[in-house]
Amino acid sequence: MLVRNPAVAGLFYEGFKEDLLKQIEWCFHHKLGPGVIPEVKDSFTGNLIGVIVPHAGYIYSGPVAAWGYKAIAENGKPESFIILGPNHSGMGAPIAIMREGIWKTPLGEVEIDKELSDELLKKSDILEDDFSAHINEHSIEVQLPFLQYLFGGIKFVPICLMLQNQEVSVMLGKCLSDVVKDRKVVIIASTDFSHYERYETAFKNDSLIIDRILSLDVEGFFKVYYSRRVSMCGPGPVSALIVAAKNLGAKHVTKLKYATSGDTSGNMSSVVGYSSIAFLR
């Protein structure tokens, strides 16, 4: 069985269990976070289709991510998660799934849902089973400790996107909705928004593109992305979730929180934007 060891433990988040648990709680209690540690609902409600969350170091984006994980907790524990992340390393297949195996974090092991990954591979012509794309990628890894903190043992399927154009995103979103429509699955799209812009520029561009997300408007999303040259890293995961959510009957898309690295560092001359957004039936 393939085992993926953590690539960014001790870098993006604390590398030891007790320190990491405290850091996650710090994210929830932070002034930019929800202010409380959420209670996990006893049963899965199915109201939440998916969330967008950031993937920077926890000291920068963790409090914003905590809003997304609060929404997940309040929806109850699903049978599985699908986590979509952009490929920052340039390694591996254009759209890379990991079919089976174990991912390790300081909080323990997380099992890949082989049944779900096999179904996705069967339904899609663009997904490839490729471990190499995931070895050094942080955008999916940093989501797992939050899920482990809330739920303990979970299953998930990681999908890493190097190719992120509209055509591919629509195909992937359709595949996701076809496969999860009769399953208790939550989709997580991992992205940061504007990168290393002045605060005013980042806020303007991110507001415009988030407005298209809230409207479930994939075409408008890509128009803003290209025309404004929005320097977000995960347009593919986000647009695939928009398509899947629309197909799965999303009625409400809610911006839970937006902030930038400048809100934690104090440096507003070069910021990265973060947002948690929930897609609800």
Secondary structure, 3 states (H helix, E strand, C coil): CCEECCCCECCCECCCHHHHHHHHHHHHHCCCCCCCCCCCCCCCCCCEEEEEECCCCHHHHHHHHHHHHHHHHHCCCCCEEEEEEECCCCCCCCEEECCCCEEEECCEEEEECHHHHHHHHHHCCCCEECHHHCCCCHHHHCCHHHHHHHHCCCEEEEEEECCCCHHHHHHHHHHHHHHHCCCCEEEEEECCCCEEECHHHHHHHHHHHHHHHHCCCHHHHHHHHHHCCCCCCCHHHHHHHHHHHHHCCCCEEEEEEEEEHHHHHCCCCCEEEEEEEEEEC
